[in-house]
Amino acid sequence: MGLDWSNLEATADPTAENTTLSSNSYVTLIETVIASLDQGDGAMASKNQAGRLWMFHYGSVKVYVQLTGETPEDTLSLWSPVLSLPAKEEPRLFRQLLERNCGETLEARFGVSGDQVLVITTRTLEDISAAEISRLMTIVATIADDADDALKAEFGLA
């Protein structure tokens, strides 16, 4: 996923507790959830004409959050790279990931983008709740952190 990090800056820890989802509250809510999940030195954020992008650390993974806008048609996308490609025994790796998609990944899924295996989810903002945003972010971060070390050990080349 081609990302422009030229405007990257550290985000402040949000303290707002209002999770009513007006068009101005998506950013506040996302930053509040990120602050609760971040296990690094603070999240990074970028804003451009394509929307907003955040990156935070959860366990041993980086999690990316992209908000394309604040209308019901805009999307919230979350992803976390868990393994670089090429990998050992790719057919077996891909079968394992497909099997996990069927039974273990909830609203997220494993996918491939470029030379990375990702845990990813995307959702339009229409009728999204604060609880759903928090759940999606937690699912992607947790599945990625639980999967990355084992996938690297079994299928990684380095």
Backbone as CSV, one residue per row, in Angstrom:
resi,resn,N_x,N_y,N_z,CA_x,CA_y,CA_z,C_x,C_y,C_z
1,MET,0.845,-1.155,0.000,0.000,0.000,0.000,0.895,1.222,0.000
2,GLY,0.928,1.971,-1.092,1.812,3.110,-1.225,1.442,4.222,-0.253
3,LEU,2.313,4.503,0.683,2.017,5.461,1.728,2.962,6.641,1.631
4,ASP,2.438,7.843,1.846,3.238,9.048,1.881,3.420,9.456,3.331
5,TRP,4.623,9.249,3.846,4.899,9.572,5.239,5.628,10.904,5.372
6,SER,5.612,11.735,4.334,6.358,12.987,4.380,5.817,13.951,5.432
7,ASN,4.542,13.840,5.780,3.952,14.736,6.777,3.867,14.090,8.151
8,LEU,4.603,13.030,8.390,4.485,12.256,9.617,4.881,13.077,10.825
9,GLU,4.067,12.988,11.870,4.353,13.674,13.123,3.787,12.854,14.267
10,ALA,4.339,13.041,15.444,3.823,12.320,16.613,2.452,12.873,16.972
11,THR,1.541,11.976,17.352,0.217,12.421,17.773,0.205,12.608,19.273
12,ALA,-0.588,13.544,19.715,-0.755,13.752,21.152,-1.678,12.674,21.695
13,ASP,-1.519,12.353,22.959,-2.439,11.404,23.583,-3.794,12.076,23.748
14,PRO,-4.820,11.581,23.052,-6.129,12.201,23.188,-6.748,11.850,24.528
15,THR,-7.473,12.809,25.106,-8.121,12.559,26.387,-9.630,12.644,26.285
16,ALA,-10.132,12.951,25.093,-11.583,13.066,24.929,-12.240,11.712,25.114
17,GLU,-13.329,11.702,25.878,-14.042,10.455,26.122,-15.318,10.357,25.303
18,ASN,-15.672,11.396,24.557,-16.900,11.401,23.773,-16.736,10.501,22.555
19,THR,-17.533,9.447,22.465,-17.434,8.536,21.331,-18.669,8.602,20.454
20,THR,-19.462,9.700,20.566,-20.570,9.911,19.647,-19.974,10.198,18.284
21,LEU,-20.452,9.495,17.255,-19.790,9.567,15.971,-20.389,10.618,15.048
22,SER,-20.075,11.869,15.309,-20.357,12.921,14.355,-19.194,12.925,13.371
23,SER,-19.306,13.689,12.316,-18.254,13.659,11.308,-16.909,14.113,11.863
24,ASN,-16.886,14.923,12.914,-15.624,15.392,13.476,-15.049,14.467,14.534
25,SER,-15.789,13.433,14.921,-15.320,12.614,16.028,-14.587,11.346,15.601
26,TYR,-14.605,10.985,14.321,-13.882,9.788,13.883,-12.411,9.889,14.243
27,VAL,-11.812,11.029,13.951,-10.384,11.216,14.224,-10.114,11.118,15.717
28,THR,-10.915,11.782,16.532,-10.737,11.735,17.979,-10.879,10.312,18.498
29,LEU,-11.890,9.609,18.029,-12.104,8.231,18.469,-10.936,7.337,18.064
30,ILE,-10.501,7.431,16.812,-9.376,6.618,16.337,-8.137,6.910,17.171
31,GLU,-7.856,8.175,17.429,-6.672,8.521,18.220,-6.798,8.039,19.664
32,THR,-8.002,8.026,20.208,-8.210,7.512,21.558,-7.941,6.010,21.617
33,VAL,-8.453,5.266,20.634,-8.222,3.820,20.604,-6.740,3.530,20.383
34,ILE,-6.113,4.255,19.460,-4.679,4.061,19.219,-3.895,4.305,20.514
35,ALA,-4.225,5.366,21.231,-3.513,5.665,22.482,-3.649,4.530,23.483
36,SER,-4.799,3.856,23.478,-4.999,2.755,24.424,-4.267,1.487,23.992
37,LEU,-4.011,1.330,22.694,-3.368,0.119,22.184,-1.862,0.271,21.985
38,ASP,-1.389,1.475,21.742,0.014,1.703,21.385,0.952,1.223,22.477
39,GLN,1.925,0.413,22.075,2.927,-0.096,23.003,4.317,0.393,22.629
40,GLY,4.355,1.452,21.833,5.624,2.039,21.417,5.824,3.382,22.084
41,ASP,6.517,4.263,21.380,6.807,5.592,21.900,5.780,6.622,21.449
42,GLY,4.610,6.182,21.071,3.570,7.083,20.585,3.297,6.836,19.123
43,ALA,2.081,7.071,18.733,1.671,6.854,17.356,2.205,7.966,16.467
44,MET,2.308,7.671,15.185,2.682,8.653,14.180,1.458,8.908,13.323
45,ALA,1.329,10.132,12.795,0.159,10.474,11.998,0.561,11.319,10.800
46,SER,-0.232,11.194,9.742,-0.024,11.962,8.528,-1.379,12.309,7.943
47,LYS,-1.470,13.470,7.325,-2.718,13.888,6.683,-2.378,14.470,5.317
48,ASN,-3.154,14.037,4.295,-3.019,14.619,2.967,-4.374,14.566,2.278
49,GLN,-4.423,14.872,0.981,-5.705,14.896,0.282,-6.361,13.522,0.224
50,ALA,-5.623,12.450,0.411,-6.190,11.097,0.394,-6.799,10.713,1.741
51,GLY,-6.603,11.535,2.762,-7.161,11.233,4.073,-6.122,11.300,5.169
52,ARG,-6.372,10.545,6.225,-5.470,10.503,7.379,-4.889,9.109,7.522
53,LEU,-3.657,9.057,8.021,-2.968,7.786,8.206,-2.232,7.827,9.534
54,TRP,-2.397,6.757,10.308,-1.693,6.607,11.576,-0.899,5.307,11.553
55,MET,0.150,5.242,12.346,0.907,4.013,12.554,1.233,3.952,14.045
56,PHE,1.013,2.757,14.631,1.378,2.566,16.032,1.944,1.164,16.199
57,HIS,2.632,0.951,17.314,3.225,-0.349,17.629,2.317,-1.107,18.595
58,TYR,2.151,-2.377,18.303,1.408,-3.262,19.203,2.214,-4.552,19.296
59,GLY,2.777,-4.824,20.449,3.645,-5.996,20.577,4.808,-5.862,19.613
60,SER,4.983,-6.866,18.763,6.106,-6.857,17.822,5.726,-6.384,16.423
61,VAL,4.523,-5.823,16.240,4.084,-5.403,14.907,3.786,-3.899,14.857
62,LYS,3.783,-3.399,13.633,3.308,-2.048,13.349,1.909,-2.184,12.777
63,VAL,1.003,-1.343,13.245,-0.378,-1.349,12.773,-0.644,0.005,12.121
64,TYR,-1.227,-0.043,10.921,-1.548,1.162,10.160,-3.062,1.345,10.127
65,VAL,-3.495,2.580,10.279,-4.916,2.934,10.257,-5.078,4.056,9.247
66,GLN,-5.973,3.856,8.273,-6.217,4.878,7.258,-7.695,5.247,7.243
67,LEU,-7.963,6.530,7.292,-9.316,7.071,7.206,-9.352,7.950,5.961
68,THR,-10.181,7.557,4.965,-10.184,8.289,3.692,-10.983,9.577,3.754
69,GLY,-11.832,9.732,4.729,-12.653,10.927,4.890,-13.617,10.708,6.033
70,GLU,-14.648,11.529,6.100,-15.564,11.440,7.239,-17.023,11.403,6.813
71,THR,-17.282,10.922,5.591,-18.658,10.742,5.139,-19.006,9.258,5.227
72,PRO,-20.278,8.910,5.186,-20.657,7.487,5.260,-20.039,6.631,4.150
73,GLU,-19.688,7.226,3.014,-19.099,6.467,1.910,-17.593,6.270,2.058
74,ASP,-16.964,7.019,2.946,-15.522,6.886,3.154,-15.218,5.600,3.910
75,THR,-13.928,5.227,3.939,-13.556,3.946,4.537,-12.521,4.097,5.641
76,LEU,-12.578,3.138,6.531,-11.582,2.927,7.565,-10.875,1.630,7.199
77,SER,-9.562,1.707,6.979,-8.772,0.514,6.656,-7.690,0.353,7.711
78,LEU,-7.475,-0.897,8.108,-6.438,-1.214,9.086,-5.630,-2.372,8.544
79,TRP,-4.310,-2.310,8.691,-3.487,-3.433,8.264,-2.194,-3.466,9.066
80,SER,-1.614,-4.660,9.082,-0.357,-4.864,9.784,0.460,-5.915,9.045
81,PRO,1.657,-5.561,8.565,2.526,-6.549,7.917,3.013,-7.587,8.924
82,VAL,2.953,-8.873,8.517,3.380,-9.938,9.427,4.494,-10.817,8.862
83,LEU,4.728,-10.753,7.543,5.761,-11.596,6.932,6.145,-11.008,5.586
84,SER,7.462,-10.955,5.312,7.938,-10.504,4.008,7.983,-11.677,3.037
85,LEU,7.694,-11.385,1.781,7.783,-12.379,0.714,8.991,-12.046,-0.148
86,PRO,9.618,-13.011,-0.794,9.221,-14.414,-0.856,9.455,-15.124,0.479
87,ALA,8.801,-16.271,0.610,8.898,-17.074,1.829,9.169,-18.526,1.465
88,LYS,9.589,-19.289,2.463,9.763,-20.729,2.261,8.392,-21.372,2.098
89,GLU,8.322,-22.370,1.254,7.110,-23.184,1.095,5.850,-22.325,0.952
90,GLU,5.875,-21.399,-0.013,4.751,-20.481,-0.175,3.406,-21.176,-0.390
91,PRO,3.328,-22.266,-1.167,2.012,-22.913,-1.295,1.444,-23.364,0.060
92,ARG,2.294,-23.908,0.912,1.835,-24.336,2.236,1.477,-23.126,3.100
93,LEU,2.269,-22.063,2.995,1.981,-20.824,3.716,0.610,-20.281,3.309
94,PHE,0.364,-20.175,1.996,-0.890,-19.596,1.528,-2.091,-20.460,1.902
95,ARG,-1.914,-21.774,1.871,-3.006,-22.649,2.309,-3.305,-22.422,3.793
96,GLN,-2.247,-22.320,4.600,-2.443,-22.091,6.028,-3.166,-20.769,6.269
97,LEU,-2.780,-19.731,5.528,-3.429,-18.429,5.698,-4.895,-18.479,5.276
98,LEU,-5.198,-19.167,4.181,-6.599,-19.302,3.749,-7.415,-20.067,4.783
99,GLU,-6.844,-21.121,5.342,-7.556,-21.874,6.371,-7.805,-21.006,7.604
100,ARG,-6.818,-20.196,7.965,-6.992,-19.311,9.115,-8.051,-18.251,8.829
101,ASN,-8.133,-17.792,7.566,-9.164,-16.823,7.199,-10.566,-17.375,7.439
102,CYS,-10.725,-18.675,7.263,-12.052,-19.288,7.432,-12.472,-19.398,8.889
103,GLY,-11.529,-19.549,9.792,-11.950,-19.849,11.149,-11.371,-19.021,12.267
104,GLU,-10.374,-18.179,11.991,-9.677,-17.529,13.096,-9.621,-16.011,13.047
105,THR,-9.944,-15.396,11.943,-9.614,-13.980,11.796,-10.772,-13.012,12.033
106,LEU,-11.950,-13.529,12.373,-13.095,-12.678,12.668,-13.344,-11.711,11.516
107,GLU,-13.415,-10.397,11.782,-13.681,-9.432,10.709,-12.451,-9.078,9.881
108,ALA,-11.296,-9.551,10.263,-10.055,-9.301,9.528,-9.753,-10.498,8.630
109,ARG,-8.662,-10.398,7.888,-8.233,-11.507,7.036,-6.746,-11.349,6.748
110,PHE,-6.125,-12.458,6.371,-4.761,-12.393,5.870,-4.836,-12.087,4.389
111,GLY,-3.893,-11.317,3.892,-3.829,-10.988,2.473,-2.393,-10.693,2.082
112,VAL,-2.184,-10.492,0.796,-0.863,-10.167,0.275,-0.960,-8.842,-0.466
113,SER,-0.043,-7.941,-0.155,0.080,-6.673,-0.868,1.556,-6.462,-1.159
114,GLY,1.881,-6.431,-2.450,3.290,-6.299,-2.827,4.071,-7.484,-2.312
115,ASP,5.082,-7.229,-1.509,5.915,-8.304,-0.972,5.670,-8.522,0.521
116,GLN,4.442,-8.254,0.966,4.114,-8.406,2.383,2.845,-9.219,2.576
117,VAL,2.882,-10.132,3.563,1.656,-10.762,4.052,1.131,-9.834,5.143
118,LEU,-0.149,-9.493,5.057,-0.770,-8.560,5.982,-1.939,-9.201,6.707
119,VAL,-2.274,-8.657,7.860,-3.583,-8.839,8.464,-4.299,-7.535,8.150
120,ILE,-5.501,-7.625,7.571,-6.154,-6.432,7.047,-7.664,-6.489,7.242
121,THR,-8.259,-5.314,7.376,-9.713,-5.168,7.350,-10.041,-3.787,6.814
122,THR,-11.185,-3.687,6.156,-11.679,-2.413,5.617,-13.176,-2.344,5.846
123,ARG,-13.648,-1.159,6.189,-15.077,-0.988,6.476,-15.479,0.423,6.093
124,THR,-16.643,0.575,5.435,-17.164,1.919,5.205,-17.617,2.498,6.537
125,LEU,-17.719,3.806,6.593,-18.104,4.468,7.832,-19.612,4.461,8.061
126,GLU,-20.383,4.113,7.049,-21.831,4.123,7.208,-22.260,3.223,8.361
127,ASP,-22.952,3.814,9.313,-23.493,3.108,10.481,-22.430,2.465,11.362
128,ILE,-21.190,2.883,11.281,-20.142,2.320,12.135,-20.276,2.906,13.538
129,SER,-20.013,2.097,14.540,-20.103,2.556,15.929,-18.706,2.685,16.528
130,ALA,-18.633,3.379,17.619,-17.375,3.509,18.344,-16.855,2.132,18.763
131,ALA,-17.748,1.279,19.226,-17.353,-0.065,19.652,-16.797,-0.864,18.480
132,GLU,-17.382,-0.702,17.293,-16.896,-1.446,16.129,-15.511,-0.969,15.708
133,ILE,-15.270,0.325,15.738,-13.944,0.847,15.407,-12.916,0.281,16.377
134,SER,-13.220,0.316,17.661,-12.308,-0.219,18.668,-12.076,-1.715,18.455
135,ARG,-13.140,-2.449,18.169,-13.022,-3.893,17.947,-12.149,-4.197,16.731
136,LEU,-12.362,-3.496,15.618,-11.573,-3.747,14.409,-10.093,-3.474,14.645
137,MET,-9.794,-2.388,15.320,-8.396,-2.066,15.593,-7.767,-3.111,16.502
138,THR,-8.499,-3.558,17.495,-7.992,-4.569,18.425,-7.797,-5.905,17.720
139,ILE,-8.728,-6.292,16.860,-8.627,-7.562,16.132,-7.387,-7.576,15.248
140,VAL,-7.198,-6.541,14.439,-6.041,-6.511,13.532,-4.745,-6.543,14.336
141,ALA,-4.640,-5.708,15.359,-3.411,-5.657,16.158,-3.129,-6.990,16.842
142,THR,-4.131,-7.596,17.439,-3.946,-8.837,18.186,-3.605,-10.008,17.264
143,ILE,-4.345,-10.165,16.175,-4.063,-11.265,15.247,-2.671,-11.117,14.656
144,ALA,-2.299,-9.907,14.254,-0.968,-9.688,13.679,0.124,-10.003,14.693
145,ASP,-0.027,-9.515,15.910,0.993,-9.758,16.923,1.079,-11.244,17.289
146,ASP,-0.050,-11.914,17.317,-0.047,-13.350,17.619,0.561,-14.172,16.483
147,ALA,0.442,-13.698,15.239,0.853,-14.501,14.081,2.263,-14.231,13.589
148,ASP,2.784,-13.045,13.741,4.017,-12.670,13.041,5.226,-13.514,13.410
149,ASP,5.472,-13.719,14.670,6.672,-14.468,15.065,6.621,-15.915,14.579
150,ALA,5.473,-16.560,14.712,5.344,-17.953,14.269,5.482,-18.058,12.749
151,LEU,4.871,-17.132,12.011,4.995,-17.166,10.547,6.436,-16.933,10.113
152,LYS,7.113,-15.991,10.737,8.520,-15.731,10.401,9.384,-16.943,10.716
153,ALA,9.138,-17.593,11.851,9.935,-18.752,12.237,9.717,-19.910,11.273
154,GLU,8.478,-20.120,10.837,8.177,-21.269,9.981,8.438,-21.006,8.516
155,PHE,8.159,-19.771,8.039,8.208,-19.507,6.600,9.187,-18.439,6.172
156,GLY,9.785,-17.711,7.119,10.693,-16.630,6.777,11.996,-17.126,6.180
157,LEU,12.565,-16.316,5.295,13.827,-16.690,4.645,15.048,-16.236,5.425
158,ALA,14.910,-15.186,6.206,16.083,-14.673,6.920,16.097,-15.119,8.361
